[in-house]
Amino acid sequence: MASRATREGTVTRGLRHVLEACGAAVIWSFFGLLPIDAASGFGGWLGSRIGPHLRITRRARKNLRLAMPELDDAAIEKIVVEMWDNLGRVVGEYPHFTRVAADENRVAILGTEHVEAYRKDGVPCILISGHFANWELFPPTCRRGGLRCLQVYRTANNPLVDALLRRLRGSDADDGLPKGPRGARGAIAALKEGRRVGMLIDQKLNDGVAVPFFGREAMSPPAAVQLAQRYDCPLIPVRLERLEGCRFRLTFMAPLVLPESGDRRRDVAAALTEVNRILEGWIRDRPGQWLWLHRRWPDS
């Protein structure tokens, strides 16, 4: 009986994956037919009108109240609408984002003086960012700035959708690896070879390190800091902002100075606290461009 139930569950899950992937392919094919600005604008319009009414948005509102209790309901709703507008634009921009990243009129690059020394192989560094604006622009825009990096990413729950996303990204196997053992091995190999690694480090990791984020303890991923310590390479924050419509600004920040007290665990916690402080500042500056839907805190 259990075996039959397992088989039925597998078939049901497989059918759901196929239907989801077909739906995603149709949606992205439609957006791909539109001009870039129209795709971004229409995606934002749909997102801002549908998203706030979805059940998952309750989590965003709860997260906002936890992180910024000084906000009233009207301010929270404004941020929620902006968040869904941004997410809708991300969906609409997906079929176009490699062209967007390559266009200097759409994505301005600042702070290149901070990364001049790391543009050639043999000088490793770790580029860190978060789920801001259209975070998919992070790797290709870094490439345009002369810093091609191995991107360690979280795979989609649906493997068929994940394959579609990889095809839309248009990157080869050397540009992206999924989080987990394979991604960890790839990141280590890249740093040993003197190459660059990119990571989005703003989401919860259950077995991470508890450090403050918006004044509350949050389990934070330590891998970027640990790798920087182990391979003595700089940790460079990279900020991505949506300026207006489908126009962005990517800014390379100065490399972080990692603490060296001799207590490795304490140094990791101190460095992660500084990283979270930087991320928090970016979020407070443009709260509608961050992904508030994630369970970032234990009580969210």
C-alpha positions as CSV (number, residue, x, y, z in Angstrom):
1,M,0.0,0.0,0.0
2,A,2.8,2.4,0.9
3,S,4.6,1.6,-2.3
4,R,1.5,2.3,-4.3
5,A,0.9,5.6,-2.4
6,T,4.5,6.5,-3.1
7,R,4.2,5.8,-6.8
8,E,0.9,7.8,-7.0
9,G,2.6,10.7,-5.2
10,T,5.6,10.6,-7.6
11,V,3.2,10.6,-10.6
12,T,1.2,13.5,-9.2
13,R,4.4,15.5,-8.4
14,G,5.7,14.8,-11.9
15,L,2.5,15.9,-13.5
16,R,2.5,19.1,-11.4
17,H,6.1,19.8,-12.4
18,V,5.2,19.4,-16.1
19,L,2.2,21.7,-15.8
20,E,4.2,24.3,-13.9
21,A,7.0,24.2,-16.5
22,C,4.5,24.5,-19.4
23,G,2.9,27.5,-17.7
24,A,6.3,29.2,-17.1
25,A,7.3,28.5,-20.7
26,V,4.1,30.1,-22.0
27,I,4.5,33.1,-19.7
28,W,8.1,33.8,-20.6
29,S,7.4,33.2,-24.3
30,F,4.8,35.9,-24.1
31,F,7.1,38.3,-22.3
32,G,9.8,37.5,-24.8
33,L,7.6,38.8,-27.7
34,L,7.3,42.2,-26.0
35,P,9.8,45.0,-26.1
36,I,12.0,45.1,-23.0
37,D,10.3,48.1,-21.4
38,A,6.8,46.8,-22.2
39,A,7.6,43.4,-20.7
40,S,9.0,44.9,-17.5
41,G,6.1,47.4,-17.2
42,F,3.4,44.8,-17.8
43,G,5.0,42.4,-15.4
44,G,5.1,45.0,-12.8
45,W,1.5,46.0,-13.4
46,L,0.4,42.4,-13.0
47,G,2.5,41.8,-10.0
48,S,1.4,44.9,-8.1
49,R,-2.3,44.0,-8.7
50,I,-2.3,40.3,-8.0
51,G,0.6,39.8,-5.6
52,P,-0.7,41.8,-2.6
53,H,-3.8,39.5,-2.5
54,L,-1.9,36.2,-2.4
55,R,-1.8,34.3,0.8
56,I,2.0,34.3,0.9
57,T,2.0,38.0,1.2
58,R,1.0,37.6,4.8
59,R,4.6,36.6,5.4
60,A,5.9,39.7,3.8
61,R,3.7,41.9,6.0
62,K,4.7,40.0,9.1
63,N,8.4,40.3,8.2
64,L,8.0,44.0,7.7
65,R,6.4,44.4,11.1
66,L,9.2,42.4,12.7
67,A,12.0,44.2,10.9
68,M,10.6,47.8,11.0
69,P,8.0,48.1,13.8
70,E,7.9,51.8,13.4
71,L,6.0,51.5,10.1
72,D,2.3,52.0,10.1
73,D,-0.1,49.8,8.0
74,A,-0.2,52.3,5.1
75,A,3.6,52.3,4.8
76,I,3.7,48.5,5.0
77,E,1.2,48.2,2.2
78,K,3.1,50.6,0.0
79,I,6.3,48.5,0.4
80,V,4.3,45.3,-0.3
81,V,2.9,46.8,-3.6
82,E,6.4,48.0,-4.6
83,M,7.8,44.5,-3.8
84,W,5.3,42.8,-6.0
85,D,5.8,45.4,-8.8
86,N,9.5,44.6,-8.6
87,L,8.9,40.8,-8.7
88,G,6.5,41.2,-11.6
89,R,9.1,43.1,-13.5
90,V,11.7,40.4,-12.7
91,V,9.4,37.8,-14.3
92,G,8.8,40.1,-17.3
93,E,12.5,40.8,-17.7
94,Y,13.6,37.2,-17.6
95,P,13.6,36.5,-21.4
96,H,15.5,39.8,-21.9
97,F,17.9,40.0,-19.0
98,T,21.1,39.0,-20.8
99,R,20.5,41.9,-23.2
100,V,19.6,44.2,-20.3
101,A,22.9,43.3,-18.5
102,A,24.9,44.0,-21.7
103,D,23.4,47.4,-22.2
104,E,25.3,50.2,-20.4
105,N,22.3,52.5,-20.9
106,R,20.2,50.1,-18.8
107,V,22.7,48.9,-16.1
108,A,25.3,51.4,-15.0
109,I,28.4,50.0,-13.2
110,L,30.0,52.0,-10.4
111,G,32.9,51.4,-8.0
112,T,35.1,49.6,-10.5
113,E,38.1,51.0,-8.8
114,H,37.5,48.6,-5.9
115,V,37.8,45.5,-8.2
116,E,40.5,46.6,-10.7
117,A,43.0,44.2,-9.1
118,Y,40.6,41.2,-9.3
119,R,39.7,41.3,-13.0
120,K,42.4,38.9,-14.1
121,D,42.6,35.2,-13.2
122,G,45.0,34.3,-10.4
123,V,43.6,36.8,-8.0
124,P,40.6,35.3,-6.3
125,C,37.7,37.2,-4.6
126,I,34.2,36.5,-3.4
127,L,31.4,38.8,-4.6
128,I,28.4,38.9,-2.3
129,S,24.9,40.4,-2.8
130,G,21.3,39.6,-2.1
131,H,17.8,39.3,-3.6
132,F,17.6,43.0,-4.6
133,A,16.0,44.5,-7.7
134,N,16.5,42.0,-10.5
135,W,19.1,39.8,-8.8
136,E,19.5,37.7,-12.0
137,L,21.5,40.7,-13.5
138,F,24.2,40.2,-10.8
139,P,26.4,37.6,-12.6
140,P,26.1,38.9,-16.2
141,T,26.7,42.5,-15.2
142,C,29.7,41.5,-13.1
143,R,31.0,39.8,-16.3
144,R,30.5,43.0,-18.2
145,G,32.5,44.8,-15.5
146,G,35.4,42.3,-16.2
147,L,34.7,40.0,-13.3
148,R,33.3,36.7,-14.6
149,C,32.4,34.7,-11.6
150,L,31.1,31.2,-10.6
151,Q,27.6,31.9,-9.3
152,V,26.4,29.6,-6.5
153,Y,22.6,29.6,-6.7
154,R,19.6,28.0,-5.1
155,T,17.8,25.7,-7.6
156,A,14.1,26.0,-8.2
157,N,12.0,23.4,-6.5
158,N,10.7,22.2,-9.9
159,P,13.6,20.7,-11.8
160,L,11.9,21.4,-15.2
161,V,11.5,25.0,-14.3
162,D,15.1,25.1,-13.1
163,A,16.2,23.8,-16.5
164,L,14.2,26.5,-18.2
165,L,15.7,29.1,-16.0
166,R,19.3,27.9,-16.8
167,R,18.5,28.1,-20.5
168,L,17.1,31.7,-20.1
169,R,20.3,32.7,-18.2
170,G,22.3,31.5,-21.1
171,S,25.4,30.7,-19.0
172,D,27.6,27.7,-19.4
173,A,28.4,25.1,-16.8
174,D,31.4,27.1,-15.5
175,D,29.2,30.1,-14.6
176,G,26.7,28.5,-12.2
177,L,26.4,25.7,-9.8
178,P,23.6,24.8,-7.3
179,K,24.0,25.3,-3.6
180,G,25.0,22.1,-1.7
181,P,28.0,19.8,-2.0
182,R,28.4,20.3,-5.7
183,G,28.4,24.1,-5.4
184,A,30.8,24.0,-2.4
185,R,33.3,21.9,-4.3
186,G,33.0,24.2,-7.3
187,A,33.5,27.3,-5.2
188,I,36.6,25.8,-3.5
189,A,38.1,24.8,-6.8
190,A,37.4,28.2,-8.4
191,L,39.1,30.0,-5.5
192,K,42.1,27.6,-5.6
193,E,42.5,28.4,-9.3
194,G,42.4,32.1,-8.6
195,R,38.9,32.8,-10.0
196,R,35.9,34.7,-8.6
197,V,32.9,33.3,-6.8
198,G,29.5,35.1,-6.5
199,M,26.9,34.4,-3.7
200,L,23.6,35.8,-2.7
201,I,23.7,35.6,1.1
202,D,20.6,37.3,2.4
203,Q,18.4,34.3,3.1
204,K,18.0,32.0,6.1
205,L,20.2,29.0,6.6
206,N,18.9,26.6,9.2
207,D,22.4,25.5,10.3
208,G,23.9,28.9,9.8
209,V,25.2,31.4,12.4
210,A,22.8,33.4,14.6
211,V,23.7,37.1,14.2
212,P,21.7,40.3,14.3
213,F,19.6,41.4,11.3
214,F,17.2,44.3,11.8
215,G,17.9,43.9,15.6
216,R,16.8,40.3,15.7
217,E,18.8,37.1,15.7
218,A,18.8,35.5,12.2
219,M,20.4,32.3,11.1
220,S,22.9,33.6,8.4
221,P,24.9,31.6,5.9
222,P,28.6,31.7,6.9
223,A,30.1,30.0,3.7
224,A,31.3,33.2,2.0
225,V,33.1,34.4,5.1
226,Q,34.6,31.0,5.9
227,L,35.9,30.7,2.3
228,A,37.3,34.2,2.4
229,Q,39.2,33.3,5.6
230,R,40.4,30.0,4.4
231,Y,41.7,31.2,1.0
232,D,42.7,34.6,2.2
233,C,40.7,36.5,-0.5
234,P,38.6,39.6,-0.3
235,L,34.9,39.7,0.4
236,I,33.4,42.4,-1.9
237,P,29.7,43.5,-1.4
238,V,27.9,44.3,-4.7
239,R,24.8,46.4,-4.6
240,L,22.2,46.2,-7.3
241,E,19.4,48.8,-7.4
242,R,16.4,49.4,-9.7
243,L,16.5,53.1,-10.6
244,E,13.4,53.4,-12.8
245,G,11.5,50.9,-14.9
246,C,14.0,48.5,-16.5
247,R,17.1,50.6,-15.6
248,F,19.6,49.7,-12.8
249,R,22.8,50.5,-11.1
250,L,25.3,48.0,-9.9
251,T,27.9,49.2,-7.4
252,F,31.1,47.4,-6.4
253,M,31.8,48.3,-2.8
254,A,35.2,48.4,-1.1
255,P,36.4,44.9,0.1
256,L,35.5,44.2,3.7
257,V,38.2,44.0,6.3
258,L,37.7,40.6,8.0
259,P,38.5,40.4,11.7
260,E,41.5,38.3,12.7
261,S,41.4,37.8,16.5
262,G,42.6,34.3,16.3
263,D,39.2,32.9,17.3
264,R,37.8,31.7,14.0
265,R,34.2,31.3,15.2
266,R,34.1,34.7,16.8
267,D,35.6,36.2,13.7
268,V,33.0,34.6,11.4
269,A,30.2,35.9,13.6
270,A,31.7,39.4,13.6
271,A,32.1,39.4,9.8
272,L,28.5,38.2,9.3
273,T,27.3,40.9,11.6
274,E,28.9,43.5,9.4
275,V,27.6,41.8,6.3
276,N,24.1,41.9,7.7
277,R,24.5,45.5,8.7
278,I,25.4,46.4,5.1
279,L,22.4,44.4,3.7
280,E,20.1,46.0,6.2
281,G,21.2,49.4,5.1
282,W,20.5,48.6,1.4
283,I,17.0,47.2,2.4
284,R,16.1,50.3,4.5
285,D,17.1,52.5,1.6
286,R,14.9,50.7,-0.9
287,P,12.6,48.3,1.0
288,G,10.3,47.7,-1.9
289,Q,13.2,46.1,-3.9
290,W,14.0,43.3,-1.4
291,L,12.3,39.8,-1.3
292,W,10.3,40.0,1.9
293,L,8.6,36.7,1.2
294,H,11.4,34.6,2.7
295,R,11.3,33.2,6.3
296,R,14.3,35.2,7.4
297,W,13.7,35.1,11.2
298,P,12.7,32.1,13.4
299,D,9.3,33.8,14.2
300,S,8.5,35.0,10.7
